[in-house]
Structures are given as structure tokens and as C-alpha cells.
Amino acid sequence: MDRRQASAGAAEPEGRLLVPQEVAAEAAVWITRLHGGQRTPQMEQECRAWQARSAAHRLAFERCTDTWQDVARLALTDYATATAARELPSSRRAGRSLPWRSSLAVALALVASVLALRPWKAGDAYDTGVGEQRTLMLQDGTRLSLNTSTRIRVDFAESQRTVKVERGEALFEVAKDASRPFVVRAAGTEVVATGTAFLVQTTPAAKPGDQALAVTLIEGQVVVRSVAGEGRQLERPLVMVPGQRLRLSRSDEAQRPATATRVDRPQMDQLLAWRRGEARFDNVSLREAVDEMNRYDRVPIVVSGTAGEKRVSGVVKTGDNASFAHAIASLHGLVVRNHGDRLELVQP
């Protein structure tokens, strides 16, 4: 895919434009993937969508393409400096083919530049605030989409790729690498994959310091198993198939410390609505709907009395609890009381 064609019709920014290091690193990964042996039309389409996110994304891709063309005379330190904070170039160099040795050299240089710009050392942490979503491209081409109030740690080693979900919800689109499994650890459990897509969500449980866990497989195959010494009570590893969701939650009964385990097949569109800034409800209780909406807004809604038993269906925008509360009040004959730090839905 030619970069001039990919950015055709896009308005050029004027003046100085700084490219964040994270965006520059993602652009380097895209160039390396596009010039690899597994390039597909779908990959090209995803790359165009990535560039369309902002002028900084387009500029980062153009700079990396220039680097690909001129790597034979560009030092890695020059690339790292120029990519991170260079002025918008007034002209572009014409594309030209390179011998395979130069192509191989630039692939290595681009991968190295990703490591220079984003070291991905053990324990690197990434998080999102309330109502925020974020997409990360890891050095192996894996894409992570983080939902609201999420925190992860990345640890890539030669034999294994590991991500720990400390809290929240993340969608993993794992790049294939049979020699190096991709392991996601959360709530005393680990999900093992080589190349697949799955969703991991942790939620606070009744017991202080504990978490409930849900793993939903979208495509491919994963194995879910307990982490030795962390007390999670999966009796044996579970091999999941697409469409399945595994839910683990602690029992509140003191005499039954084991987790409750359930496997079902949820509506995928409903689970992934947050990627579009939406929440989808299908005849759920108002209390359940409020719990979901409160994940995305710093001003929570509380439901008093029997109002929480009313049923809710529909698609709503997340991050706007005030509008949601007033719409529900109008629909069900409730009253909204604004207490400043919270909104209360009550019977009149």
C-alpha cells in the first residue's frame, strides 16, 4: 500500500506537528507488518483506519515510510529523534524500490526503533481513567483495546509474552507466534493463546481484595487455567471455543471458599458495544443498567427503593449519566435528585 494513496484526500496539517512516541512506535509496527510475508487486504484496511484517526497518525506513517525508503543512509538514532518530534516536511521523497538486503535491514531497524521509543520492559504499565478507552499496539503486532478504568502490565520475554490485567477490561487481538505463547493473567487465572481474539474483564468481588473474572473467546482457541499458588479454584484447564464466556466468582459462603464457575454464550455485540462508546441493554434490571453506566462516569447514579427492579432495554451512549438518568426517569415515571456528587433515581 503506497503511503501517498493511503493518505490521499486527507487535509495536511499546517505548521509544527509533534508525533507522540506511542504513535510513532505503532507506525513502525505497521510498516514492518505490511512489508512482511503475511500481508493481507484486511491488514491494509486496518492500517488505513489507523491512519484516519488523526493527522499525527498519518504523519507518523509517512515518516516511517520515508525511513523504509532511506534506511540505507539513516542511522537508528536519527530516526528515533526525527520520528518523535520533527517538523512537518514541506516535501516528500519519491518512492523507490530497495534491494532485499536493505528491506531486511530496515525491518530490523524499525523493530529496533519500536523498542527504543517504547522499551516494553518488564512491568511496563498502561491504564485508562473513568470513561476513557485506549488502543495499544505491542511490539509483536498484538493489539490491545483497554476499556474504562483498566490497568495492565506488559512483560515480553524470549519464551513467552505476558500481560497482567490488574483491573478493568481489555480486548486482546493476539498476533500469531506458535513459538512464544501469549499469556494473560488476571484474578489468579491465566489465559493462554498463540493467535486469537478474546475479552478479559475483572470486577471487584464481595470479598475485599478479590476479583471476579470473565473470559470471552471471540475467535481462535484459548486455554484457561489456574495460576499455581494464587488460590483460583479451576479444577482443570478449560479449552474454550469461539462464542463461549467463562465466568468465575467467589462464593459468599464461608464453608464454600471455591469459586462458582459458569460457561455461557453471550451476545458479542452487547459485550463489545463499549468500543463504539455505547452500552446495550436487553431487558435487564435498572440496577444492572446503572452499574454498567457508572463504569464510564465520575458522577454515579444511585437507585433507591423499588425503582431498581424496573426493566431497561435499548442502546445508550456511555459517559453521560445525567442524560441517561433523565431519560429513564421520563420513561418510568421516576424523579432525578441531583446531589452534586451523585444522581439519585427515586419513586415520586
Disulfide bonds with the S-S distance in Angstrom:
none
